[in-house]
């Protein structure tokens, strides 16, 4: 009788190739749409906050108007609405929030116009068609008897009813009140001044003064408006002899934005209306760029000896007017503004609307467009695989986009355009670069700007692995360093939302390419980033560039169907922007200065010193605790925990009810603590996802098993769990659907 030999069980060897990860195209499209929506949401909130800031600035010096005063003109009015930052008007709405019209006050803009003994503040009410429906005297520092006489007479204030805004601003014939002539005429001047009749700009309210032209006209005594051309001032000597003319670019060119804002420029002409020179008065543009333009005599003398008529009809492209190297956008904006203002000054009718700048690209813009087209052609085709072609493109990008034109995408540029509109005409080259950078990765798998069109990235590509020794970045550091661009993005959001006095250009190295106007901070970042890239290939691009991180976030790629850490960070960024948008009161935005901010920060740290110490201690304890407790708990997870059914996992419920209830309470409390700790460790040091997994395993809630499997199947989590269990002498966890699962036959 023979006994049957038991079969020898051998492990199953998988000789077939590993199956690629199953792609989910519909999920990828949905998640990518969500990512783009997050970006659009952040940009929308940035713009809305900036508009609210401008409205708050417009209302800061305005006294609130009592609703009963508004009801005299708008019977259904319930309150004054939002302020328009451009015209500095306040909307009036009814109970349904429907606009009824708007009101303006002559104070404080016209406080410099004095009647008999002081200024007067007039409320002007308009309907929705810009037509005046009434005036009311709010207060006056003029003689009481004169003011009372004007109010009693009534006819003077009623004479503005039915007049359009533009007609009221240019009203030249006003009958004063007998007995209060000076006061009534001062009110008329205040109204015209407030509506833009005598002070031609709201952003640049300072009138042209004789000392401003003293260098060119040392014998000038006064200025007088040209009787036929209201935008042109005549320069007169003490005996009223005509010496020349002068005009400025505001307000006709206030809508022309350079790098960051408009610039008011003074244009001086001789008695024959020939240009003697231009001078920058005041600017909202980048201070360093403005200074560089002011120091460039060649540019300031570029229009000399042209007549006013020639200047008004000048085509900058045909005249080969080039911008100042290092401040192209600012200088070309000044040139466009001068031509637009010359057209306005030369006209003999009412003030013409702002003339649009020339839409014909100049040589610099054309060069940028050609390089972008070449980058797209090479980057989106197999040509990029040819070393000579790629080297030629990178060299061209460095020279043309970097050294010559300075057309590089940056957060300062993007946020400035979001807040103040895109300068399509004067920055056509940079706009072309931005369109390629934003739209190509959003709808393809190619990061066209970072890989093909960024001069700073091009240098790093040409210099990478040139040194014989290349250090290896530890895995934990490789995963931590990419948080730097996110921190910079968050800081940019805070600066932009709160309008802090920090320059965004100092957070990135791109302004260093325009070395003439670059600051110390941006030069330092550029040199440090390039030096580090010699040892760690593409170091700045991988670990320090917030603009690159933004472009990578919107890139559609093979892993777009996975919601990863970057997506959580972007969601946090959106929530941060949303919180700042609704936490800062619209009408009382704070003013910041570096000194005040520093003092406030010191005061805050001093006030919450104890809390900060506890927070630091908690962070350290959390980190140390995670190092000790998490591996111990991971090592004690049953090998088949993730293979067990829900009923098998809940066998303890069949025990004594009291013991079962007590165990469930303790288990859930510990699980919640681990969950909160894990969430904190997504920002603080520690194993965030692993701690969250342990917390999920202990807490009872619907859908728990699906979430457990979702977390444990992440490669990063599985690697750490496997390493911990191997060090502890434990078997690998069995995970459903894993390639490492064993199967019996």
Phi, psi and omega in degrees: 000121183256141176270141181285127180288126180295144180292149177268120180276120179251148178294146180282125179259121181273106180266353178280153180296152178297137179285134178295156179300134181289123181272146181238088188298321181294317177298321179298316180296318181296312181295322180292324175298320177297319179298314178297323178295322177298314179297313179299321179298317179297314180296321179297316180293324176299317180292316180298320179295322179293320177296321177295322178297315178297320178295321178294321176298321179294327183267351186301319183262013179260134175284140178295144181258126179297140183298331178293329175291319179295325182296338177296332179253329182233090185304330182266009183291140175247335180188167171276135184269213184287157176266139173272115185293334181285305182268353180057049178246157178245126181287148175243130185233162177261190184296335179268010181065024175273135181291134176257338183159205179205163180231154173225157175240143180285339178266145005268358186300326184255017181296340179283350179268112186253135177276245180284319182215002180180174181278167179225138179258120182248133172268126180247121181257130180241150170275185184288352179258018180067027180252133182290130176249356176167159177235148175218136178278116182275313176201163180207143173255011177277180181298131186300318182297320180293318180295316179299322181296320179294318180291321180291322182293319173074324185298324183297309181292327181286347184289349179270349183299135178086356182271137177289158180308308184297321179292321179293325180294330183250018180291121185251346182243108180227131177271120180286164179276125180298128182094345178220044187299310183297318181294315183292320178291326176295323176296317179298319178294323179296319179295312179297320179297316181295326181271006175095014182281318182251328172260109193281002183211140176271329179278330180235076188283348184289124179288159176291131180246156182302318181301336180292335182249008185297330180296318180275328183231079183295338182262007181295138180248324181201169177243145178219138178297137175295130185295338183254341181231097190295344179267001185246132177257139175268136178262119186242148176274184181297330178264019178066024174283143180282121179259329182171197182225160176211144172212168180231165186278340177277144001265359187298334182248018180295339181272000178268118186250131177275242179284318182226348182181178181280165179226136176265122184239138179265133179240123182249139181231154176278186184294339177267012178064035173260137184292129176262335181163168177236157179213133178283129182266295182216150184213147171262006183278178179302126187299320181293320180294320178298317179298324179292323176294319181296333182272355183264093182299325181301316181291318182295335180261010187294330184261003183301146177073004173272141177285164179300320179294318178296319180295321180295330181257013185288132172258112186298328180290312180294327180281358179056043177280116181253150180284170178285127180300126182099343178215048187300310184296317180296313183291319179292330174295319177298316180297314178298320181294320179298316180295316180297317180291327178295320176300319180291319182290333183278342183283147181253013177250196179298158184307124182284153176294158181305129179282134180293144178293163180297133180265000179279121183292144177273185185297319179298315180295320178297320179297317178298316180299321180294318179295319178297316178299318177296320178298320177295318181297318182281316185292332182260012180225180179285355179298333182295344181279345179276121187300317182295318179296315181294320178298317179298319179296314182298318179296319179295318179299316180298315185285309188281302184286330183269291189286320185273309188259335182064030181271087180229140180285140178209164178295324179300318179293311183299312181293322177299320179290322178298320183281324190238013181081162185266127178280076187304320189281309188277351179230042184300324180295310180293326176297320178298316177301316183294319179298315178296319183293324186272321189270327181295310180292335182292336183235014177211182179261011186254124175271079193295321185287307184298323185271334188238329194241357181269117180301322181293322176289327180297318178298318180295324178293321182285338184254356184290143178059030176276339179268147183291333183252123179235114181291156177262127180280123178305150184299318181295324179287324178297328179275337183273321185301324178298351175287341181300311177301324178295318178299319178294321176298316179297320179294322176298319178298315180298315180300315184288320182289323181264356181054050177287153184279054176238141181273126180293333181294340181279357180267351183225163185270359193291330178291344178295336178292331173267070193298335181296329183246005185284146177270171183296322183297311183291326177293318179298315179298318181297312182294316181296319180295316180291323179295318179295326181293341176293331182260324178242107186308131176056037187301312182294317180299322185278325190238353187227353189264109178291326178295317177297322178297322178295315180293324178291327179297322182268004180284130176276118184223185185291344180250022180292347179273006180246129176274109189249190183297322179300322179294321176295319178296320178295321177297318176299319179298319177295316179296324176297315178297318179296318180296318179293325181297321186256000178264343179261118181301136183299319187269000184219050178296135184286150173265139184238146168223160182299316181295313181297318180298319179297315180295318179297322179294317178297318179297319180295317180295321179293319183293322183251031182300315181297317180296321179293323178295318177296321179296319178296315179298319179297318180297316180295315180297320179297318181294312181294319179298322179293326179294323184273310190282319185299311178300322181297317181289320180298320182294340183257011172287127178305143184302322183260023183303315184280350177268342184287152176281170181297323181294320180293326180288337185253028181296334182297339180293342180277355178283189181303133185306319182294314179296320180296315181295317180298317179297318180297320179296311181298315182298317182290323177297313178298319180297318179295319177300315179295322178299311180297319178296320179296319177297318178298324182283356170293336178250314179280167178297146177135173180272087186297303184296322180294319178293322176298319179300315179297320178296317179298322181295335183263337183270142178262125177196157179297140179080014183300314185297319179298319180292321177301312182293324179299320182284313185292336180280352177292129183305319182296321180290317181296323179297314182293316180299315179298319180296317181296316183291325177294319178295332181268002180074025180259156178287156177296147177289142175270124184236125180304135177082002181276146179292342182270357179293144176264150178226140180263152180237000000 
